[in-house]
Amino acid sequence: MIKVSTISALKSSYMIIFLVEKNMSDKTMKIILSVLTGVLLVLIICLFTFKGSTTKADLNKLALRIGELRQYRTMNKADTATAMDRAFQHIGYNVISTTEDNLYPANAEDAGVNVYVRGYNPFQELNPNKKAVSVLYLQDFDALYPEELDAFDGIATASKDFYDYVMGAGYAAVYLPEFTDPSVFFPAPRADLERDLLYVGDNDRHSPAVAAAMEAQLPIEIFGRFWVGNIDDQYIKGEYIHDNDLGAYFSSAKINLVNVSTHESEIGIIPSRIYDVSASKGFIIAPYNKAIEAVYGDAIPMFKNAEELATLYDYYINNPEARAEKAEKAYRITVSEYNVDAFVQRLNGLVEYLITEKRL
């Protein structure tokens, strides 16, 4: 839009030129014309600069800006960024996915909606467009900084405790647990993969689940990295399971022992593994986590120490009907509420609210 004041300035300049032509000598007129020409050039440059800086962001274009994600899905992690990209397209967005090595490519400059998926650590570069909507999505995190949060219009978080905090602090926010991709994780039991107690996870941080199983001397079978040299080799069955096969492993095990770190319990995060295993209709036992209890109730039995784990194991290993009942209940909760489409719909609700609030 061209400002009325700018148009008035141009008209005034032309009027001055007309008066100069009538009343001034040729020499004086040339001097004044030179000055006015320079002024007009400056006005024209400012006009186009002003026009360019107010180019409206495209609210149908969404930039999915991915931070440095640690491999929180233990194996070759399901491509959650691709799943989000696809789901956002399903609701009508033109999606541009970017990663931290090129967070602000030219083709995403006019994105009216920007979703920043933060990794365990902060973004190395952060320059949100103030004339668009920018939302920060927090999965797992170690530390956060006020200036980091203040850079965004809204915050989505997988931590119920942190959601309560940011809402109390006046931020626009939504509680948004992680999700699973049912096209990757689904029931596919195989007799050759049956085992009594399966654990899939890296030894990248202390595992209360494995520690309790070892103390209780349970027949745990572990697939994951960094266990060699840290536990007896008899428990280690492999380092890698491809995503395409994980659902079959989860479906086939009689009991899936899923880890919940102390950190996850402290900030109220449900580990993504819970969604993946339950979407595969695998039966789960896990360390106690209040967020899991709030969502799944008694569908996922939990323990607080090795003795409780041993008691749960002894009961459920001998009760296939009880395992199947709880696995079915958890499965229905996950596939209906914690799939990628439901995730994106919830996130888009925050986006639409912010678009209204910013009057874009």
C-alpha positions as CSV (number, residue, x, y, z in Angstrom):
1,M,0.0,0.0,0.0
2,I,1.3,3.5,-0.9
3,K,0.9,6.0,1.9
4,V,-1.2,9.1,1.2
5,S,1.6,11.3,2.7
6,T,4.0,9.9,0.1
7,I,1.6,10.7,-2.8
8,S,1.1,14.2,-1.4
9,A,4.9,14.7,-1.3
10,L,5.2,13.7,-5.0
11,K,2.3,16.1,-6.0
12,S,4.0,18.9,-4.1
13,S,7.3,18.3,-5.9
14,Y,5.6,18.6,-9.2
15,M,3.8,21.8,-8.2
16,I,7.2,23.3,-7.1
17,I,8.7,22.4,-10.5
18,F,5.8,24.2,-12.2
19,L,6.3,27.3,-10.2
20,V,10.1,27.2,-10.7
21,E,9.6,27.1,-14.4
22,K,7.5,30.3,-14.3
23,N,9.4,32.5,-11.9
24,M,13.1,31.4,-11.8
25,S,16.0,32.1,-14.1
26,D,17.3,29.2,-16.2
27,K,20.4,28.8,-14.0
28,T,18.5,28.8,-10.7
29,M,15.8,26.5,-12.2
30,K,18.5,24.0,-13.2
31,I,19.9,23.9,-9.7
32,I,16.5,23.5,-8.1
33,L,15.5,20.9,-10.6
34,S,18.7,18.9,-9.8
35,V,17.9,19.0,-6.1
36,L,14.3,18.1,-6.6
37,T,15.3,15.2,-8.9
38,G,17.5,13.8,-6.2
39,V,14.6,14.2,-3.7
40,L,12.2,12.4,-6.0
41,L,14.7,9.5,-6.5
42,V,15.0,9.2,-2.7
43,L,11.2,9.2,-2.4
44,I,10.8,6.5,-5.1
45,I,13.5,4.3,-3.4
46,C,11.8,4.7,0.0
47,L,8.4,4.0,-1.6
48,F,9.5,0.6,-3.1
49,T,11.4,-0.3,0.1
50,F,8.3,0.4,2.2
51,K,6.2,-1.6,-0.2
52,G,8.5,-4.6,0.0
53,S,8.8,-4.6,3.8
54,T,5.0,-4.9,4.1
55,T,4.5,-7.8,1.7
56,K,2.0,-9.9,3.5
57,A,3.1,-13.4,4.6
58,D,1.4,-16.3,2.9
59,L,-0.8,-17.9,5.5
60,N,-1.2,-21.0,3.4
61,K,2.5,-21.7,3.5
62,L,3.9,-23.4,6.5
63,A,7.6,-23.7,7.3
64,L,8.5,-26.7,9.4
65,R,11.8,-25.7,10.9
66,I,13.5,-28.7,12.6
67,G,16.2,-28.2,15.2
68,E,19.0,-30.6,16.1
69,L,17.0,-33.6,17.1
70,R,18.8,-36.3,19.1
71,Q,17.7,-39.8,18.3
72,Y,15.0,-40.1,20.8
73,R,13.5,-43.0,19.0
74,T,16.2,-45.5,19.8
75,M,16.7,-47.2,16.5
76,N,16.5,-45.7,13.0
77,K,13.9,-43.3,14.3
78,A,10.5,-43.0,12.6
79,D,10.7,-39.9,10.4
80,T,8.3,-37.8,12.5
81,A,9.2,-34.7,10.6
82,T,8.0,-36.3,7.3
83,A,4.8,-37.5,9.1
84,M,4.1,-33.9,10.3
85,D,4.9,-32.5,6.8
86,R,2.4,-34.9,5.3
87,A,-0.3,-34.2,7.9
88,F,0.0,-30.4,7.5
89,Q,-0.4,-30.9,3.7
90,H,-3.6,-32.9,4.4
91,I,-5.2,-29.8,6.1
92,G,-4.3,-27.5,3.2
93,Y,-0.8,-26.1,3.9
94,N,1.9,-25.7,1.3
95,V,4.7,-27.1,3.5
96,I,8.4,-26.2,3.3
97,S,10.6,-28.4,5.6
98,T,13.9,-27.0,6.8
99,T,16.7,-28.2,9.1
100,E,19.2,-26.4,11.3
101,D,21.9,-26.5,8.6
102,N,19.7,-24.1,6.5
103,L,16.9,-23.0,8.8
104,Y,15.9,-19.9,6.7
105,P,16.0,-20.8,3.0
106,A,14.7,-18.3,0.5
107,N,11.6,-20.3,-0.5
108,A,10.4,-20.2,3.1
109,E,10.8,-16.4,3.6
110,D,7.1,-15.6,3.1
111,A,5.8,-18.5,5.2
112,G,2.9,-17.1,7.2
113,V,3.0,-20.1,9.6
114,N,6.3,-21.2,11.2
115,V,6.5,-24.3,13.4
116,Y,9.9,-24.6,15.1
117,V,10.5,-28.2,16.4
118,R,13.1,-27.7,19.0
119,G,15.7,-30.5,19.8
120,Y,17.1,-31.3,23.2
121,N,19.3,-28.1,22.8
122,P,18.3,-24.6,21.7
123,F,18.4,-23.5,18.1
124,Q,21.8,-22.2,17.0
125,E,20.1,-19.5,14.9
126,L,16.8,-17.9,15.7
127,N,15.1,-15.1,13.7
128,P,11.3,-15.5,13.7
129,N,9.4,-13.4,11.3
130,K,7.3,-10.9,13.4
131,K,4.8,-10.5,10.5
132,A,3.9,-14.1,10.6
133,V,2.9,-16.7,13.2
134,S,5.8,-18.6,14.9
135,V,5.2,-21.5,17.2
136,L,7.8,-23.4,19.2
137,Y,7.2,-27.1,19.8
138,L,9.1,-28.6,22.7
139,Q,9.5,-32.4,23.0
140,D,12.2,-33.3,25.5
141,F,14.5,-30.6,26.8
142,D,17.2,-30.0,29.4
143,A,17.1,-26.3,29.9
144,L,15.1,-23.3,28.5
145,Y,15.8,-19.6,28.5
146,P,13.2,-16.8,28.8
147,E,14.5,-15.0,25.7
148,E,14.1,-18.2,23.7
149,L,10.4,-18.5,24.7
150,D,9.8,-14.7,24.2
151,A,10.9,-15.0,20.5
152,F,7.7,-16.9,19.7
153,D,4.0,-16.1,19.5
154,G,3.0,-19.4,21.0
155,I,4.4,-22.5,22.7
156,A,3.3,-26.2,22.2
157,T,4.9,-28.6,24.7
158,A,4.8,-32.4,25.4
159,S,5.3,-31.6,29.1
160,K,2.1,-31.2,31.1
161,D,4.1,-29.6,33.9
162,F,5.7,-27.1,31.6
163,Y,2.4,-26.4,29.9
164,D,0.9,-25.4,33.3
165,Y,3.9,-23.1,33.9
166,V,3.8,-21.2,30.6
167,M,0.0,-20.8,30.8
168,G,0.5,-19.3,34.3
169,A,3.2,-17.0,32.9
170,G,0.9,-15.6,30.3
171,Y,2.1,-17.4,27.1
172,A,-0.3,-18.6,24.5
173,A,0.2,-22.4,24.7
174,V,-1.1,-25.9,24.1
175,Y,-0.4,-29.2,25.8
176,L,0.7,-31.4,22.9
177,P,2.1,-34.9,23.7
178,E,4.1,-36.6,21.1
179,F,2.5,-39.0,18.5
180,T,3.1,-42.2,16.7
181,D,2.7,-43.0,13.0
182,P,0.3,-45.9,12.6
183,S,1.6,-46.5,9.1
184,V,4.9,-47.5,10.7
185,F,3.7,-49.0,14.0
186,F,0.8,-51.4,13.8
187,P,-0.1,-54.9,15.0
188,A,2.0,-57.5,13.1
189,P,2.8,-60.4,15.5
190,R,5.2,-63.1,14.3
191,A,5.8,-66.4,16.0
192,D,9.6,-66.2,15.3
193,L,9.8,-63.0,17.2
194,E,8.0,-64.1,20.4
195,R,9.9,-63.5,23.6
196,D,9.0,-63.1,27.3
197,L,10.5,-59.7,28.1
198,L,11.6,-57.3,25.4
199,Y,13.5,-54.0,25.9
200,V,14.3,-51.7,23.0
201,G,16.5,-48.7,23.9
202,D,20.0,-47.3,23.9
203,N,22.1,-47.0,27.0
204,D,22.5,-43.2,26.4
205,R,21.1,-42.3,29.9
206,H,20.3,-44.2,33.1
207,S,17.5,-46.7,32.6
208,P,15.4,-47.3,35.7
209,A,13.6,-50.0,33.8
210,V,16.7,-52.0,32.9
211,A,18.2,-51.5,36.4
212,A,15.0,-52.8,38.0
213,A,14.9,-55.8,35.7
214,M,18.5,-56.7,36.5
215,E,17.9,-56.4,40.2
216,A,14.9,-58.6,39.9
217,Q,16.9,-61.1,37.8
218,L,14.3,-61.1,35.0
219,P,15.0,-62.7,31.6
220,I,15.2,-59.4,29.7
221,E,16.3,-59.3,26.1
222,I,17.8,-56.0,25.0
223,F,18.1,-54.4,21.6
224,G,20.0,-51.2,21.6
225,R,23.4,-49.5,21.4
226,F,26.0,-48.8,24.1
227,W,25.1,-51.8,26.3
228,V,28.2,-53.9,25.5
229,G,30.6,-53.7,28.3
230,N,28.0,-52.3,30.7
231,I,25.9,-55.3,31.3
232,D,26.2,-59.1,31.0
233,D,26.3,-60.0,27.3
234,Q,23.7,-62.7,27.7
235,Y,21.0,-60.0,27.9
236,I,22.1,-58.2,24.7
237,K,20.4,-59.5,21.5
238,G,21.3,-56.8,19.0
239,E,22.0,-53.2,18.5
240,Y,19.6,-52.3,15.7
241,I,16.0,-53.0,14.6
242,H,14.7,-51.1,11.5
243,D,11.6,-49.1,12.0
244,N,9.8,-51.3,9.5
245,D,10.3,-54.2,11.8
246,L,9.8,-52.6,15.2
247,G,6.0,-53.0,15.2
248,A,6.4,-56.7,14.7
249,Y,8.9,-57.0,17.6
250,F,6.6,-55.0,19.9
251,S,3.5,-57.0,18.8
252,S,5.2,-60.4,19.3
253,A,6.7,-59.9,22.8
254,K,4.7,-61.1,25.7
255,I,5.8,-58.1,27.7
256,N,7.5,-54.9,26.5
257,L,9.5,-53.2,29.2
258,V,9.5,-49.5,28.3
259,N,11.9,-47.1,30.0
260,V,10.8,-43.8,31.6
261,S,13.8,-41.7,32.6
262,T,13.8,-39.8,35.9
263,H,14.0,-36.6,33.8
264,E,10.8,-37.5,31.8
265,S,9.0,-38.3,35.0
266,E,10.1,-35.0,36.6
267,I,8.8,-32.8,33.8
268,G,5.7,-34.9,33.0
269,I,6.6,-36.3,29.5
270,I,5.2,-39.5,28.1
271,P,8.1,-41.2,26.2
272,S,7.5,-41.7,22.5
273,R,8.2,-45.4,22.9
274,I,4.9,-45.7,24.8
275,Y,2.9,-44.6,21.7
276,D,4.9,-46.8,19.4
277,V,4.5,-50.0,21.4
278,S,0.8,-49.5,22.2
279,A,0.1,-48.6,18.5
280,S,1.6,-52.0,17.7
281,K,-0.8,-53.5,20.3
282,G,2.1,-54.6,22.4
283,F,1.6,-55.1,26.2
284,I,3.6,-52.6,28.3
285,I,5.1,-52.5,31.8
286,A,6.9,-49.2,32.7
287,P,8.4,-47.3,35.6
288,Y,5.8,-45.1,37.2
289,N,5.0,-41.8,35.4
290,K,2.1,-39.6,36.4
291,A,1.6,-38.4,32.8
292,I,1.2,-42.0,31.6
293,E,-1.2,-42.8,34.4
294,A,-3.3,-39.7,33.5
295,V,-3.7,-40.8,29.9
296,Y,-3.7,-44.6,30.0
297,G,-5.0,-45.3,33.5
298,D,-4.6,-49.0,34.3
299,A,-3.9,-50.0,30.7
300,I,-0.2,-49.7,31.3
301,P,0.9,-51.4,34.6
302,M,3.7,-49.4,36.3
303,F,6.2,-50.1,39.1
304,K,8.3,-48.0,41.5
305,N,11.0,-50.6,42.4
306,A,12.4,-53.9,41.4
307,E,10.1,-55.8,43.8
308,E,7.0,-54.3,42.2
309,L,8.4,-55.1,38.7
310,A,9.0,-58.7,39.7
311,T,5.4,-59.0,41.0
312,L,4.0,-57.6,37.8
313,Y,6.1,-59.8,35.6
314,D,5.1,-63.0,37.5
315,Y,1.5,-62.1,37.2
316,Y,1.3,-61.1,33.5
317,I,3.7,-63.6,32.1
318,N,1.2,-66.2,33.2
319,N,-2.0,-64.3,32.2
320,P,-2.2,-63.9,28.4
321,E,-5.8,-62.8,28.6
322,A,-5.0,-60.0,31.0
323,R,-2.1,-58.9,28.8
324,A,-4.3,-58.8,25.7
325,E,-7.1,-56.8,27.5
326,K,-4.7,-54.1,28.6
327,A,-2.8,-54.0,25.3
328,E,-6.1,-53.5,23.5
329,K,-7.2,-50.7,25.8
330,A,-3.9,-48.9,25.3
331,Y,-4.0,-49.5,21.6
332,R,-7.4,-47.8,21.2
333,I,-6.3,-44.8,23.2
334,T,-3.1,-44.3,21.2
335,V,-4.5,-44.8,17.7
336,S,-7.5,-42.5,18.3
337,E,-5.8,-39.7,20.2
338,Y,-2.0,-39.8,19.6
339,N,-1.7,-40.2,15.8
340,V,0.0,-37.6,13.7
341,D,-3.3,-36.2,12.2
342,A,-4.7,-35.5,15.7
343,F,-1.3,-33.9,16.7
344,V,-1.4,-31.5,13.8
345,Q,-5.0,-30.6,14.3
346,R,-4.3,-29.6,17.9
347,L,-1.2,-27.6,16.9
348,N,-3.2,-25.9,14.1
349,G,-5.8,-24.8,16.7
350,L,-3.1,-22.8,18.4
351,V,-1.9,-21.4,15.0
352,E,-5.4,-20.2,14.1
353,Y,-5.9,-18.6,17.5
354,L,-2.6,-16.7,17.0
355,I,-3.5,-15.6,13.4
356,T,-6.7,-14.0,14.9
357,E,-4.8,-12.4,17.8
358,K,-2.2,-10.9,15.5
359,R,-4.9,-9.8,13.0
360,L,-2.9,-11.3,10.0
